[in-house]
Amino acid sequence: MTKKTDDPKIEPVLHSEPLRRAIGERYLTYALSTIMHRALPDARDGLKPVHRRILYAMRELRLSPTGGFRKSAKISGDVMGNYHPHGDAAIYDAMARLAQDFNVRYPLVDGQGNFGNIDGDNPAASRYTEARLTAIAETLMEGLAENAVDFRPNYDGTLEEPVVMPAAFPNLLANGSSGIAVGMATNIPPHNLHELIDACQLMLKRPDASDDEVVALVPGPDFPTGGVIVEPRENILEAYRTGRGAFRLRARWQVEDLGRGMWQIIVTEIPYQVQKSKLIERLAELIQTKKVPALADVRDESADDIRIVLEPRVRTVEPDMLMGMLFKNSDLEIRFSLNMNVLIDGRVPRVCSLKEVLRAFLDHRREVLQRRTTHRIERIDHRLEILEGFIITFLNLDRVIDIIRYDEDPKRALMAEHWGRKHKRATSEADYVAPAPGAGALTEVQAEAILNMRLRSLRKLEEMELVAERDALRAERADLSELMASDILQWKRIGKDLADIQKQFGKGAAGGARRSTFADMADVEDVPYEAMIEREPITVICSKMGWIRAMKGHVALDTEVKFKDGDEGRFIFHAETTDRILLIGANGRFYTLIGANLPGGRGMGEPVRLMVDLPNDSEITDLMIWRAAEKLLVASTAGDGFVVPSEEVVAQTRAGKQVLTVKDGVKTALCRRVQGDHVAVVGENRKLLVFPLAELPEMAKGKGVRLQKYKDGGLSDAITFVLAQGLSWKDPAGRTRLEADLAQWRGARASAGAMAPRGFPRDNQFN
């Protein structure tokens, strides 16, 4: 680096250093500045510099809770000009947050005007709003005029500002804090003041109290917006013990009965720092995307209080199940992280436990008490000195008047006089007490006070009041001296002060009761889609070209149905709106349709390929109703197959689920329900084979095993049956034929079999 000079005769001085060190030192300076003066709060008063300066500037403007409001622009301007040389927008935003009762548990600023809302709307411009201090904010600054804390020069040295506030209550935990610094961050939730003071009282009585005992008094955060904390107690205890953790917070809701079996859910409290408008948008998105199909509608009916109405799709769904799905998919449930990274003594950043933060506050309160007591003793001593001078004046009033009237330098004369204890109305020498050598002289302070005394103060009543005041101050000084000499008395005094704060702002005061409650988190299963649909009978019809529809009711299966030109019917069966319909494609994939989602039966229906991703070159092999706890026999045209549980073939997406693996030129031949103990297989060569069902493996997906051996052609049909009941089929005339003796066709799996019996259908199909 080169240092430039205006004199050409002076050689420039060059300073060189490694770039790594130069950048490192400067970045470290920036990081420390961010940590110390911007992001992390002080453990003693729970404030960051900007908040501390805002409150102090408002105090200097005399914006007391009982006084008038001042324009926010005036306040932010004074803060910026006197103490905080940063942008006025940042200052105003920080002040506005202190006034938002949905962000701060115990607001420190009383705002008048639009200071934002829980929907996420920003406050109005600073020229439109007004503010003043709240009563609890005044307690944070109580003692500033009594040397309770140190002061330091402001940024330009023209004024002074407090290094820390006296803080009559644990504001750090009461209102919480959050911030991001360089390489570290902090996130502290708000807590209930009454519970915090109870914990402080416990630590005053028993400094060695365990974490369990403290957490028993402070069971968890108390958020301004309420809500229900469902975090297990052991997790909360561990978070408070280590200073790191998280709290699971849910919205508060209730069921509103609408009569006739109808109901709706009313959300009355939403989680902390969740914007209501964005929450409504997310719920609407869940309805649109059908990610939570149990939810039919959401309405925001909020006024001064939160009221979000959630309408279920059907009344048969349980409210707990519906809310369980919403908790998983929206901000009706959040996890609030705890990271109690704070500045200890305003200098050292450290992650502290709950006990350590409370101990830092109590130690600060003791130092404030000692400093205020010392200051009061000094004031008492000063006042006693003046009172002694006044009393001497009343006892020697004539002499004092003579000196003031006739002496050229009355102050020096008063200080030089040795005063005896002679009353102004003494009638004999017995009333006079001679002063001791060197005693009875007035100090400069006493002489100055006597000269400034008003004439109307020279009354007998005033003299009596002075004596009474002197005696009272001496008694007070004795008590204060005793307080300074005893640690026990100091802690008792701190406990009394905290009890007064608790009485004024605790659970008995307006807004002091706990808002967030606790509950056990029950595991809620996903709501099955069928539970959200009204159960009604339908008749499913699908054409050969893949046009599908559902007619209301169970119509006769032989009813004449119209189709598009060149198309004809293929599948028709009775079902219900709650049924899942399995569509088996020739490509080996299984697709799932919902009966309630099928198009109505008035028209020709819709192409099924608009509902599932079935390729155009893949035909529909089968269409059937899905049943739970069933087993299905699937086989390909190549003669390979296996048994698959019905639970393995349900698809959750449009793309379907690959169950049967088929190669080029091979297709899915069939899908049959397993009912029996044997399998009958017939090939295109009309050879029939019967073998035990146990020889087929049960698989979730794959190619399967060989069912029947072929020289030419492939598989035509297969069926399962009970061997003892025989094998039946319909002949070309429509009559049912039964073959009881199957010894001729029984064999091992993968064998060729024998020619089908006389009268077996020409299309080689059992049904």
C-alpha positions in Angstrom: 0.0 0.0 0.0 1.4 3.5 -0.9 0.9 6.5 1.3 0.6 9.6 -1.0 1.9 13.1 -0.1 1.6 16.5 -1.7 5.3 17.3 -1.4 7.2 15.9 -4.4 10.5 15.9 -2.4 9.1 13.3 0.1 9.5 9.8 -1.1 6.2 7.7 -0.8 6.3 5.0 1.9 5.4 1.6 0.7 3.7 -1.0 3.0 3.3 -4.5 1.7 1.7 -7.5 3.3 0.3 -10.8 2.1 -3.1 -10.6 0.4 -4.4 -13.5 2.5 -3.5 -11.7 5.8 -4.9 -8.3 4.6 -8.2 -9.8 3.5 -8.4 -12.0 6.6 -7.9 -9.2 9.1 -10.5 -7.0 7.4 -13.0 -9.8 7.1 -12.5 -10.6 10.7 -13.1 -7.0 11.7 -16.3 -7.1 9.7 -17.4 -10.4 11.2 -16.8 -9.2 14.8 -18.7 -6.0 14.0 -21.7 -8.0 12.7 -21.7 -10.3 15.7 -21.2 -7.7 18.4 -23.2 -4.8 17.0 -25.9 -6.2 14.8 -27.0 -9.8 15.0 -26.6 -11.2 18.5 -28.5 -9.9 21.5 -27.0 -9.2 24.9 -27.9 -11.9 27.5 -28.4 -9.2 30.2 -31.2 -7.1 28.6 -32.0 -9.2 25.5 -31.6 -6.3 23.2 -29.6 -5.6 20.1 -27.9 -2.2 19.7 -30.6 -0.9 17.3 -33.4 -1.8 19.7 -31.6 -0.4 22.7 -31.0 2.9 20.9 -34.6 3.1 19.8 -35.9 2.7 23.4 -33.3 5.2 24.8 -34.2 7.8 22.1 -37.9 7.4 22.9 -37.1 7.9 26.6 -35.1 11.0 25.8 -38.2 12.3 23.9 -40.2 11.6 27.0 -42.6 9.3 25.2 -44.0 7.7 28.4 -47.0 5.3 28.4 -49.2 7.9 29.8 -48.0 10.7 27.5 -48.8 11.6 24.0 -47.7 9.9 20.8 -45.0 11.2 18.4 -44.5 10.6 14.7 -42.5 7.6 13.9 -40.5 9.6 11.5 -39.4 11.9 14.3 -38.4 8.9 16.4 -36.4 7.1 13.7 -34.8 10.4 12.7 -33.6 11.1 16.2 -32.3 7.5 16.5 -30.4 7.8 13.2 -29.1 11.3 13.9 -28.0 10.8 17.5 -27.2 7.1 18.0 -27.6 4.8 15.1 -26.0 6.1 11.8 -27.8 3.6 9.5 -30.8 3.7 7.2 -34.0 5.1 8.6 -35.9 2.3 6.9 -34.0 -0.3 8.9 -34.6 1.6 12.1 -38.3 2.0 11.5 -38.7 -1.6 10.6 -37.0 -2.6 13.9 -39.2 -0.2 15.9 -42.4 -1.4 14.1 -41.5 -5.0 15.0 -41.4 -4.0 18.7 -45.0 -2.8 18.4 -46.4 -5.9 16.6 -48.2 -8.0 19.2 -48.1 -11.0 16.8 -44.3 -10.9 16.7 -43.4 -9.8 20.2 -44.8 -11.5 23.3 -44.6 -8.3 25.4 -44.5 -5.3 23.0 -42.0 -2.6 24.0 -43.5 0.1 21.7 -47.1 1.2 21.7 -48.0 1.9 18.1 -50.8 4.1 16.7 -51.7 3.5 13.1 -50.9 0.7 10.7 -48.0 -1.3 12.0 -48.6 -4.3 9.8 -50.6 -7.4 10.4 -50.4 -11.2 10.6 -51.2 -11.5 6.9 -47.8 -10.2 6.2 -48.7 -6.6 5.1 -46.0 -4.1 5.8 -46.4 -1.2 8.2 -47.5 2.2 6.8 -44.8 4.8 6.1 -43.2 6.3 9.2 -44.9 9.7 8.4 -48.3 8.1 8.9 -47.8 6.3 12.2 -47.1 7.4 15.8 -45.6 5.6 18.8 -44.7 5.8 22.4 -43.2 3.5 25.0 -45.2 0.8 26.8 -45.2 0.3 30.6 -43.1 -2.8 30.4 -40.5 -1.0 28.3 -40.1 1.6 31.0 -39.1 -1.1 33.4 -36.2 -2.1 31.1 -34.8 1.4 31.5 -35.6 2.0 35.2 -32.4 3.2 36.9 -30.7 4.8 33.9 -30.6 8.1 35.9 -29.1 6.4 38.9 -25.9 5.2 37.4 -27.2 1.7 37.1 -25.2 0.9 33.9 -22.2 2.3 32.1 -22.6 4.9 29.3 -20.4 5.3 26.3 -20.0 8.1 23.7 -22.2 7.9 20.6 -20.8 7.5 17.2 -19.7 11.1 16.8 -18.9 11.8 20.5 -21.4 14.5 21.0 -23.8 12.5 23.2 -23.8 9.4 25.4 -25.8 6.2 25.2 -26.2 3.2 27.6 -24.0 0.2 27.0 -26.8 -2.0 28.3 -30.2 -1.5 29.8 -30.9 -2.2 33.6 -33.6 -4.7 32.5 -36.0 -5.3 35.4 -37.2 -8.6 33.8 -35.5 -11.3 31.6 -36.4 -9.7 28.3 -34.2 -12.0 26.2 -36.4 -15.0 27.0 -39.6 -13.1 27.4 -39.6 -11.6 23.9 -37.1 -13.9 22.2 -34.6 -12.8 19.5 -33.3 -13.9 16.1 -30.4 -12.9 14.0 -27.8 -14.1 11.5 -24.2 -13.1 11.9 -21.0 -14.3 10.1 -20.5 -17.9 10.9 -23.1 -18.0 13.7 -26.8 -17.3 14.2 -29.3 -17.1 17.0 -33.0 -18.0 17.3 -34.7 -17.7 20.7 -38.5 -18.2 21.1 -40.6 -16.0 23.4 -41.6 -17.3 26.8 -44.1 -16.5 29.5 -42.9 -13.8 31.9 -44.7 -15.2 34.9 -43.0 -18.6 34.4 -39.6 -17.0 33.9 -39.8 -15.1 37.1 -40.8 -18.3 38.9 -37.7 -19.9 37.6 -35.6 -16.9 38.7 -37.1 -17.1 42.2 -36.1 -20.8 42.3 -32.6 -20.0 41.3 -32.4 -17.2 43.9 -33.4 -19.7 46.6 -31.5 -22.6 45.2 -28.6 -21.7 42.9 -27.8 -25.4 42.3 -31.3 -26.2 41.1 -31.3 -28.8 38.3 -32.4 -28.3 34.7 -35.4 -30.6 35.4 -36.6 -28.3 38.2 -36.2 -25.1 36.0 -37.9 -26.7 33.0 -40.7 -27.7 35.3 -41.4 -24.0 35.9 -40.7 -23.0 32.3 -42.2 -26.0 30.4 -41.7 -24.4 26.9 -42.0 -21.3 24.8 -45.1 -19.1 24.9 -45.7 -17.7 21.4 -47.6 -14.5 20.9 -49.9 -16.2 18.4 -50.6 -19.1 20.7 -50.8 -22.5 19.1 -50.2 -26.0 20.5 -46.7 -27.3 21.3 -46.6 -31.1 20.6 -42.8 -31.6 21.2 -42.1 -34.5 23.6 -41.0 -33.3 27.1 -37.6 -35.1 26.9 -36.8 -33.2 23.7 -37.7 -29.9 25.3 -35.6 -30.7 28.3 -32.6 -31.6 26.1 -33.0 -28.4 24.1 -33.0 -26.2 27.2 -30.1 -28.1 28.7 -27.9 -27.7 25.6 -29.2 -24.4 24.1 -30.0 -26.1 20.8 -33.1 -27.9 19.7 -36.5 -27.4 18.1 -40.2 -27.2 19.1 -43.0 -28.6 17.0 -45.9 -26.1 17.0 -49.4 -26.7 15.6 -52.3 -24.5 14.9 -55.2 -24.5 17.3 -58.5 -25.8 15.8 -61.9 -26.9 16.8 -64.9 -28.7 15.1 -68.0 -26.5 14.5 -71.2 -28.5 14.2 -73.5 -27.3 11.3 -76.4 -29.7 12.1 -77.7 -32.7 10.1 -74.4 -34.4 10.5 -72.4 -31.6 8.7 -69.4 -30.0 10.3 -66.4 -27.8 9.5 -63.1 -27.1 11.1 -62.3 -23.6 12.5 -58.6 -22.6 13.0 -58.4 -20.0 15.7 -54.6 -19.8 16.2 -51.8 -20.3 13.7 -48.1 -21.0 14.3 -45.7 -18.3 15.2 -44.3 -16.2 12.3 -46.6 -17.9 9.7 -48.2 -15.3 7.4 -51.9 -16.0 7.3 -52.2 -15.0 3.6 -49.5 -17.4 2.5 -51.0 -20.1 4.6 -54.4 -19.7 2.9 -52.6 -19.8 -0.5 -50.9 -23.0 0.4 -54.2 -24.6 1.6 -55.8 -23.5 -1.7 -53.0 -25.1 -3.6 -53.5 -28.4 -1.7 -57.1 -28.3 -2.8 -56.3 -27.6 -6.4 -53.6 -30.3 -6.7 -55.7 -32.8 -4.7 -52.7 -33.5 -2.5 -55.0 -33.5 0.4 -58.2 -34.8 -1.2 -60.2 -34.7 2.0 -60.2 -30.9 2.0 -62.9 -29.3 -0.2 -62.7 -25.6 0.6 -60.9 -23.0 2.7 -62.2 -19.6 3.7 -60.6 -16.7 5.6 -63.3 -15.2 7.9 -60.8 -13.4 10.2 -61.5 -10.0 11.7 -59.7 -9.0 14.8 -59.2 -12.7 15.7 -58.1 -15.6 13.5 -60.9 -17.6 11.9 -59.9 -19.9 9.0 -62.7 -22.2 7.9 -61.8 -25.6 6.5 -64.6 -27.6 4.8 -64.2 -31.4 4.4 -65.1 -33.1 1.1 -67.3 -35.6 2.8 -68.7 -35.8 6.3 -67.5 -39.4 6.7 -63.9 -38.4 7.1 -62.6 -37.9 10.7 -61.6 -34.4 11.6 -58.4 -35.7 13.3 -57.4 -37.5 10.1 -58.0 -34.4 7.9 -56.0 -32.2 10.2 -53.2 -34.8 10.4 -52.8 -34.6 6.6 -52.9 -30.8 6.7 -50.2 -30.7 9.4 -48.0 -32.8 7.2 -48.5 -30.7 4.0 -48.9 -27.1 5.2 -47.6 -24.5 7.7 -50.4 -25.4 10.1 -47.5 -27.2 11.8 -44.0 -25.9 11.9 -40.7 -26.6 13.7 -39.3 -23.6 15.5 -35.5 -24.0 16.0 -33.9 -23.1 19.3 -30.3 -21.7 19.2 -29.6 -19.7 22.3 -26.4 -18.0 21.0 -26.0 -14.8 22.9 -23.4 -12.3 24.1 -22.3 -12.9 27.7 -21.4 -9.6 29.4 -21.8 -8.0 26.0 -18.5 -9.4 24.7 -18.4 -13.2 24.4 -20.8 -15.0 22.0 -21.8 -18.4 23.4 -24.5 -21.0 23.1 -26.1 -21.0 26.6 -28.6 -23.2 28.4 -31.7 -21.9 30.0 -30.1 -21.8 33.4 -27.1 -19.9 32.1 -29.2 -17.3 30.4 -31.2 -16.8 33.6 -28.0 -16.7 35.7 -26.6 -14.0 33.4 -29.7 -11.9 33.9 -29.7 -12.3 37.7 -26.0 -11.4 37.9 -26.7 -8.3 35.9 -29.6 -7.4 38.2 -27.3 -7.7 41.2 -24.7 -5.4 39.6 -27.5 -2.9 38.8 -28.8 -3.1 42.4 -25.3 -2.5 43.8 -24.7 0.5 41.5 -28.1 2.0 42.2 -27.6 1.5 45.9 -24.1 3.1 45.8 -25.5 6.0 43.8 -28.4 6.5 46.3 -25.9 6.4 49.3 -23.9 9.1 47.5 -27.0 11.2 47.0 -28.1 10.8 50.6 -24.6 11.8 51.8 -24.8 14.9 49.7 -28.3 15.7 50.9 -27.3 15.1 54.6 -24.4 17.5 54.2 -26.7 20.2 52.9 -29.3 19.5 55.7 -26.7 19.8 58.3 -25.8 23.3 56.9 -29.5 24.2 56.9 -30.0 23.1 60.5 -26.9 25.1 61.6 -28.5 28.1 59.8 -31.7 27.8 61.8 -29.8 27.5 65.1 -27.7 30.5 64.3 -30.1 32.5 62.1 -29.2 36.0 63.4 -25.5 35.5 62.8 -26.1 34.1 59.3 -28.3 37.0 58.4 -25.6 39.5 59.6 -22.9 37.8 57.5 -25.1 37.8 54.4 -26.1 41.4 54.9 -22.8 43.0 55.8 -19.9 40.8 54.7 -18.3 41.5 51.3 -17.7 37.8 50.7 -20.5 36.0 52.6 -19.6 32.5 51.3 -16.0 32.7 52.6 -17.2 34.3 55.8 -19.7 31.5 56.4 -17.1 28.9 55.8 -14.6 30.6 58.1 -17.1 30.9 61.0 -17.1 28.3 63.7 -20.6 27.8 64.6 -21.8 26.9 68.1 -25.0 25.1 68.8 -26.8 28.2 69.9 -30.5 28.5 69.2 -31.7 31.7 67.7 -34.1 32.2 70.6 -31.6 31.4 73.4 -32.1 33.6 76.5 -29.1 32.6 78.6 -25.5 31.4 78.2 -26.7 27.9 79.3 -28.3 27.5 75.9 -24.9 28.0 74.1 -22.6 25.1 73.4 -19.0 26.1 72.4 -17.7 24.4 69.3 -15.0 21.9 69.5 -11.6 22.9 68.0 -11.9 22.5 64.2 -15.6 21.7 64.4 -18.7 23.6 63.3 -17.2 24.9 60.1 -19.4 24.9 57.0 -18.3 23.2 53.8 -18.4 24.9 50.5 -21.4 22.9 49.5 -23.3 23.9 52.6 -22.3 27.5 52.3 -23.5 27.6 48.7 -26.8 26.0 49.7 -27.4 28.5 52.5 -26.8 31.4 50.1 -29.3 29.9 47.7 -31.9 29.4 50.3 -35.2 31.2 49.9 -36.4 33.6 52.6 -39.8 31.9 52.9 -37.9 28.7 53.9 -36.9 30.4 57.2 -40.0 29.2 59.0 -40.2 27.1 62.1 -42.2 24.4 60.3 -39.4 24.2 57.7 -36.8 23.6 60.4 -38.9 20.8 61.8 -39.2 19.3 58.3 -35.5 19.4 57.8 -34.8 17.6 61.0 -37.4 14.9 60.1 -35.9 14.6 56.6 -32.4 14.2 58.1 -33.5 11.5 60.4 -35.3 9.7 57.7 -32.3 9.8 55.4 -30.0 8.6 58.1 -32.2 5.6 58.7 -32.4 4.9 54.9 -28.6 5.2 54.6 -28.2 2.7 57.4 -30.5 0.2 55.6 -28.6 0.7 52.3 -25.3 0.2 54.0 -26.6 -3.0 55.5 -27.9 -4.0 52.1 -24.5 -3.4 50.5 -22.8 -5.5 53.2 -25.0 -8.6 52.8 -25.3 -10.9 49.8 -28.4 -12.5 51.2 -30.2 -9.1 51.5 -29.2 -8.2 48.0 -30.7 -11.4 46.5 -33.9 -10.9 48.6 -34.2 -7.4 47.2 -33.9 -8.7 43.7 -36.5 -11.4 44.4 -38.9 -8.7 45.7 -38.4 -6.5 42.7 -39.1 -9.5 40.4 -42.2 -10.3 42.4 -43.4 -6.7 41.8 -42.8 -7.1 38.1 -44.6 -10.5 38.1 -47.6 -8.9 39.9 -47.8 -6.1 37.4 -47.2 -8.1 34.1 -47.7 -11.7 35.1 -50.6 -14.1 34.5 -53.0 -12.0 36.5 -52.5 -9.0 34.2 -54.1 -8.4 30.9 -52.4 -10.5 28.2 -50.1 -12.2 30.8 -51.7 -15.6 30.8 -50.0 -18.4 28.8 -51.2 -18.6 25.2 -49.4 -21.6 23.9 -50.5 -24.9 25.4 -49.1 -28.4 25.3 -50.4 -31.7 23.9 -49.2 -35.1 22.9 -48.5 -35.6 19.2 -50.6 -38.6 18.1 -49.6 -40.4 14.9 -52.2 -39.7 12.3 -52.5 -42.1 9.3 -53.1 -40.9 5.8 -56.7 -40.6 4.9 -57.7 -43.2 2.3 -59.2 -41.6 -0.7 -62.3 -43.8 -0.5 -63.1 -42.3 2.9 -63.6 -38.9 1.3 -66.1 -40.0 -1.3 -69.8 -40.6 -1.0 -70.5 -44.3 -1.5 -72.9 -44.7 -4.5 -73.5 -47.5 -7.0 -72.2 -47.1 -10.6 -71.9 -49.2 -13.7 -68.5 -49.0 -15.3 -68.4 -49.2 -19.1 -65.3 -49.2 -21.3 -65.2 -49.7 -25.0 -62.7 -51.6 -27.1 -61.0 -48.3 -28.2 -60.6 -47.2 -24.5 -63.5 -44.8 -24.0 -64.6 -45.1 -20.4 -67.6 -43.9 -18.4 -69.6 -44.6 -15.3 -73.4 -44.7 -15.3 -75.2 -44.0 -12.0 -76.8 -47.0 -10.3 -76.4 -50.6 -11.1 -78.0 -51.0 -14.6 -78.5 -54.3 -16.2 -75.3 -55.6 -17.7 -77.2 -56.6 -20.9 -78.5 -53.1 -21.4 -77.9 -51.7 -24.9 -75.2 -49.0 -24.8 -74.2 -46.6 -27.5 -70.6 -46.2 -28.7 -68.8 -44.1 -31.2 -68.8 -45.2 -34.8 -66.4 -48.0 -35.3 -66.2 -48.8 -31.6 -67.9 -51.4 -29.5 -68.2 -52.4 -25.9 -65.7 -54.6 -24.1 -66.0 -54.2 -20.3 -69.1 -53.6 -18.3 -69.5 -54.4 -14.6 -71.1 -53.1 -11.4 -69.0 -51.0 -9.0 -69.2 -48.2 -6.5 -67.8 -44.7 -6.4 -65.4 -45.6 -3.6 -63.9 -48.5 -5.6 -60.5 -48.5 -7.1 -60.5 -49.8 -10.7 -57.4 -51.6 -11.9 -56.5 -51.1 -15.6 -54.0 -53.7 -16.8 -52.1 -52.6 -19.9 -50.5 -54.8 -22.5 -47.2 -53.3 -21.5 -47.3 -55.0 -18.1 -48.1 -51.8 -16.2 -51.0 -51.6 -13.7 -53.0 -48.3 -13.5 -55.4 -47.2 -10.8 -58.6 -45.3 -11.4 -61.1 -44.1 -8.8 -64.8 -44.8 -9.5 -65.8 -41.3 -8.4 -63.4 -39.7 -10.9 -64.8 -41.5 -13.9 -66.7 -39.4 -16.4 -70.5 -39.5 -16.3 -72.5 -41.9 -18.4 -74.6 -39.4 -20.3 -72.2 -39.1 -23.2 -69.7 -41.5 -24.7 -67.3 -41.0 -21.9 -63.6 -39.9 -22.2 -60.5 -41.7 -23.5 -58.9 -43.5 -20.6 -55.5 -42.3 -21.9 -56.4 -38.8 -20.7 -56.6 -40.2 -17.1 -53.5 -42.5 -17.1 -50.3 -42.5 -19.1 -51.1 -45.6 -21.1 -49.1 -45.6 -24.4 -51.1 -45.5 -27.6 -49.5 -48.7 -28.8 -50.6 -50.6 -25.7 -54.0 -52.1 -25.5 -56.1 -52.6 -22.4 -55.7 -56.2 -21.3 -58.2 -56.2 -18.5 -60.3 -53.9 -16.3 -61.4 -55.0 -12.8 -62.3 -53.8 -9.3 -59.4 -53.9 -6.9 -60.0 -55.8 -3.7 -57.8 -55.8 -0.6 -56.1 -58.9 0.6 -56.5 -60.7 -2.7 -54.0 -62.4 -4.9 -53.8 -62.1 -8.7 -52.5 -64.4 -11.4 -50.7 -62.5 -14.1 -49.2 -64.0 -17.2 -47.7 -62.9 -20.5 -48.4 -64.2 -24.1 -45.0 -65.9 -23.9 -46.4 -68.2 -21.2 -44.6 -66.7 -18.2 -46.5 -65.7 -15.1 -46.6 -65.5 -11.3 -49.0 -64.7 -8.4 -48.9 -61.1 -7.0 -50.7 -59.7 -3.9 -53.3 -57.1 -4.8 -51.6 -54.5 -2.5 -48.5 -54.6 -4.8 -50.4 -53.5 -8.0 -52.0 -50.3 -6.8 -50.4 -47.2 -8.5 -50.3 -43.8 -6.9 -49.5 -41.8 -10.0 -50.7 -41.5 -13.6 -47.6 -43.3 -14.8 -48.9 -46.6 -13.3 -46.8 -49.4 -11.7 -44.7 -51.9 -13.7 -45.7 -55.4 -12.4 -45.1 -57.8 -15.3 -41.9 -57.5 -17.2 -42.4 -58.1 -20.9 -39.9 -58.0 -23.8 -40.4 -56.8 -27.4 -43.2 -58.8 -29.1 -44.6 -60.0 -25.8 -47.7 -58.6 -24.1 -49.7 -59.1 -21.0 -52.1 -61.9 -21.7 -54.3 -61.9 -18.6 -54.9 -61.0 -15.0 -57.2 -63.3 -13.0 -58.2 -63.4 -9.3 -56.8 -66.5 -7.5 -59.6 -68.7 -6.3 -58.6 -72.3 -5.7 -55.7 -74.6 -5.4 -54.9 -75.5 -9.0 -54.1 -73.7 -12.3 -55.5 -74.5 -15.7 -53.6 -73.2 -18.7 -54.5 -73.5 -22.3 -52.3 -72.4 -25.2 -53.0 -71.3 -28.7 -52.3 -74.8 -29.7 -55.4 -75.9 -27.7 -53.4 -78.0 -25.3 -54.6 -77.9 -21.7 -52.4 -78.2 -18.6 -53.5 -78.5 -15.0 -50.9 -78.1 -12.2 -51.0 -77.1 -8.5 -51.1 -73.4 -7.7 -48.3 -73.9 -5.1 -45.8 -74.4 -8.0 -46.2 -70.7 -8.9 -44.1 -68.2 -7.0 -45.6 -65.2 -5.3 -43.8 -62.0 -6.4 -44.3 -58.2 -6.4 -43.0 -57.8 -9.9 -40.9 -59.5 -12.5 -41.1 -61.8 -15.5 -42.3 -64.9 -13.6 -41.8 -68.5 -14.4 -42.9 -70.8 -17.3 -46.5 -71.9 -17.0 -46.7 -74.1 -20.1 -44.3 -75.3 -22.8 -45.1 -74.4 -26.5 -43.5 -75.3 -29.8 -45.5 -72.8 -31.7 -47.8 -70.0 -30.5 -48.2 -68.8 -26.9 -50.5 -68.6 -24.0 -54.2 -68.2 -24.7 -55.9 -68.3 -21.3 -55.4 -69.4 -17.6 -57.6 -69.8 -14.6 -57.5 -71.0 -11.0 -60.0 -73.4 -9.6 -60.6 -76.0 -6.9 -59.5 -79.4 -8.1 -62.1 -81.2 -6.1 -64.9 -79.3 -7.8 -63.7 -79.9 -11.3 -63.0 -77.5 -14.2 -65.9 -75.8 -15.9 -66.4 -73.7 -19.0 -69.1 -72.7 -21.5 -69.5 -74.4 -24.7 -70.3 -72.6 -28.0 -74.0 -73.0 -27.3 -73.6 -71.2 -24.0 -74.1 -74.2 -21.8 -71.8 -74.8 -18.8 -69.7 -77.9 -19.1 -67.9 -79.5 -16.1 -65.0 -81.9 -16.4 -64.5 -83.6 -13.0 -61.8 -86.2 -14.0 -58.7 -84.1 -15.0 -56.1 -86.9 -14.6 -55.5 -86.7 -18.4 -54.4 -83.1 -18.3 -52.7 -82.9 -14.9 -48.9 -82.5 -15.0 -46.0 -80.5 -13.8 -45.7 -76.8 -14.4 -44.0 -75.9 -17.7 -45.0 -79.2 -19.4 -46.8 -79.3 -22.7 -50.2 -80.7 -21.5 -52.8 -82.5 -23.6 -55.4 -81.6 -26.2 -58.4 -79.9 -24.7 -61.5 -82.0 -24.2 -64.3 -82.3 -26.7 -66.6 -79.2 -26.5 -63.9 -76.8 -25.3 -64.5 -73.2 -26.7 -62.9 -72.6 -30.1 -61.5 -69.2 -28.9 -59.5 -71.1 -26.2 -61.0 -69.0 -23.4 -62.4 -70.5 -20.2 -65.0 -67.7 -19.6 
